[in-house]
Amino acid sequence: MQIYEELQARGLIAQVTDEPQIRELINHGGAKFYIGFDPTADSLHVGHFMALCLMKRLQMAGNKPVVLVGGGTGYIGDPSGRTDLRSMMTPETIQHNCDCFKKQMERFIDFGEGKAIMVNNADWLLDLKYIELLRDVGACFSVNTMLRAECYKQRMERGLSFLEFNYMIMQAYDFLHLHNNYGCNMQFGGDDQWSNMLAGTELIRKKTGKDAFAMTITLLLNSEGKKMGKTASGAVWLDPNKTSPFEFYQYWRNVDDADVMKCLRMLTFLPIEELDEMEKWDDSRINEKKEILAYDLTKLVHGEEEAKKAKEVSHALFSGVGDDSNMPTTRLSLQDVPAGGMNIVDLLVTCGLAKSKGDARRLIQQGGITVNDNKVETIDLVLDPDTLSAGVKIRKGKKVFHRAVIE
């Protein structure tokens, strides 16, 4: 099975511009393709993980990736999939986020000689002169066509700023620049980027007379049609300091039964034949599938050692035996704890298990918090310093485990 057929079998391909040409290019290692990553935070998250996995698969098949970090487009912010304006970031924040992205991407992509390159669109976008840009590419864009694009439709009711309206032009200009200067012949991205990507292929055709191609990958949605990769406390990050390896493991260990095989196909590198066999497994083996999913993805993102630790902690916590020393832990100092002890509401917020005191109170009142396996019945519970010095195990719902300890 060649790479294009494998992507189809994994359910990864959503839309393509010219299927026969794209199939031929990537099956024979002829694609020099790019995927863009805007530095909206100081870590990549599960949404980026899909794109990184695709990039890795294509590189393994002999194609050459160009990783584009959006140090320039980050000044504007992509309106795709948004109902509100993105927060404006300072140049220093944008640069810091770009640097963080690069470190994380090196775990997935081989940037060795002749393998892959990383570029930052700040290097050309920030030097553009407005009038020159308008004369150069402005006539290539139809406002009527742009306003029909899906990436803008969601914003029209609340108001689409002129700043965001320029995003499609900037992304299309990126493709043109990469085509002219790096030989990029293809762009890949999430399915919500389709309109922006078509604008790039059209701009290249109008300016150079040459063909360029685009392919979108299926968005990672759960069985209810909602984007995966988010928890009650926020995004699932690839940075271990923002989402610990154990929390990352637990996210995948606890996905809905209906989503397990889809995640195994789309995200893991297990052979298709092996996945086809797993599809036939009896329903009684669903937890085995989930453990395979969680272990493989944690190993890919955080390494084999962290994956083993996460698996061991998970078994220890749910079975009540074994080593749980690698459980996510909040380490308190004596200065953090009042002399009379720490209220459970404050502790939940401090540990990041609740976003606010109001959220913490609701969790307790709904019976969703246990401390050392005892359900918390009142928001007035106070844990004294001696108890916290010994360490307490907190469970939120059935799935989230945490330890708090004075050190």
GIKASUL-V986556 format. One line per field, one symbol per residue. psi: psi as a letter, one per 20 degrees, with the letter a starting at -180 (. if undefined). A space follows every 10 residues. Layout:
psi=???
//
This chain:
psi=prhghghghi khpfqqgngg ggggghhkkj pnqqpqopmi rjqqahghhg hgggggghgh jjqoqooopm hghhhgppip jqirpqqpqq hggggghghg ggghhihhpo krpjfqqprp ihhhhiiqpg ghgghgigii pphgggiiqh ihghihgipo qhghhigggg hhhgggghgh hjkpjqpqrq hijgghhhhg hhggghhijr qrqqpqqpqn qaijjqprjq rhjaqoqipi ihoqhghggh ghhjqqhiig hghgghhrjq qghhhhghhi qqhijhhggh hggggghhgg giqhghgggg ggggggghij qaokijqppp oqrhhipqhi rpqhghgggh ijiqhrhggg gggghjkjpq pljpppiqij pporhgghhi pqpppobiho qqqpqp.
//
